[in-house]
Amino acid sequence: MAKLIFSDTQDEVELPDESEIAQACEEAGVPFACTEGVCGTCVIEVTEGMEHLTPFNEAEKDFLGEQDRERLACQCKIRGGCVKIKF
């Protein structure tokens, strides 16, 4: 099982490995609009565990430009381990 931690609230959510993080993020308060990776509403900052998320896809590369600490919550999956985010 993977773990997603929200820095602002310290809430933790366990998710099956290789699962999407969108629903857990939305339930925690991350705003969503298009869910297709084009609007950027769901941008999150990964403060720990970027290596535990799936690689950047084309939608993220097009929207975010440099792939540093930001991800689109609607586009990535957690592969395992622990990922800490803030929004």
C-alpha positions in Angstrom: 0.0 0.0 0.0 1.1 3.5 -0.8 0.6 6.5 1.4 -0.3 10.1 0.4 0.3 12.8 3.1 -1.2 16.3 2.8 1.3 18.7 4.4 -1.2 21.4 5.2 -3.4 19.1 7.4 -1.1 16.2 8.1 -3.9 13.9 6.9 -2.8 10.6 5.5 -4.5 8.4 3.0 -3.5 4.8 2.1 -3.9 3.9 -1.5 -3.3 0.7 -3.5 0.0 0.8 -5.4 -0.4 2.1 -8.9 -3.6 4.0 -8.2 -4.7 7.4 -9.2 -4.4 10.1 -6.6 -7.1 12.4 -8.0 -10.0 11.2 -5.8 -8.0 11.4 -2.6 -6.7 14.8 -3.5 -10.2 16.1 -4.3 -11.5 14.8 -1.0 -8.7 16.6 0.8 -9.7 19.9 -0.9 -7.5 20.1 -4.0 -9.7 22.0 -6.6 -10.4 20.2 -9.9 -12.0 21.4 -13.1 -11.3 19.6 -16.4 -9.5 16.4 -15.1 -7.8 16.2 -18.4 -4.5 18.0 -17.7 -5.2 21.1 -19.6 -6.6 23.7 -17.1 -4.0 23.4 -14.3 -6.5 23.8 -11.5 -5.2 20.7 -9.7 -1.5 21.7 -9.5 0.1 20.2 -6.4 3.5 20.6 -5.0 5.3 17.4 -4.2 7.5 18.0 -1.1 8.7 14.4 -0.6 8.6 11.2 -2.6 8.4 12.4 -6.2 10.1 9.2 -7.2 7.1 7.3 -6.0 4.8 8.9 -8.6 4.5 7.8 -12.3 6.6 9.7 -14.8 5.4 13.0 -16.2 3.0 12.5 -19.1 2.6 14.7 -22.2 -0.2 16.8 -20.6 2.0 17.6 -17.6 5.0 18.3 -19.7 3.0 20.7 -21.9 1.3 22.5 -19.0 4.0 22.6 -16.3 7.1 23.1 -18.5 9.9 22.3 -16.2 9.3 19.2 -14.1 10.6 20.1 -10.7 8.2 19.9 -7.8 4.8 20.4 -9.4 2.4 17.8 -10.7 -1.1 17.7 -11.9 -3.1 15.6 -9.5 -5.5 14.5 -12.2 -2.7 13.0 -14.2 -0.4 11.1 -11.9 -0.5 7.8 -10.0 1.2 6.7 -6.9 3.4 3.6 -7.5 4.0 2.8 -3.9 5.9 4.3 -0.9 5.1 7.6 0.7 4.4 10.9 -1.1 3.9 14.2 0.7 2.1 17.0 -1.1 0.8 20.5 -0.5 -1.7 22.5 -2.5 
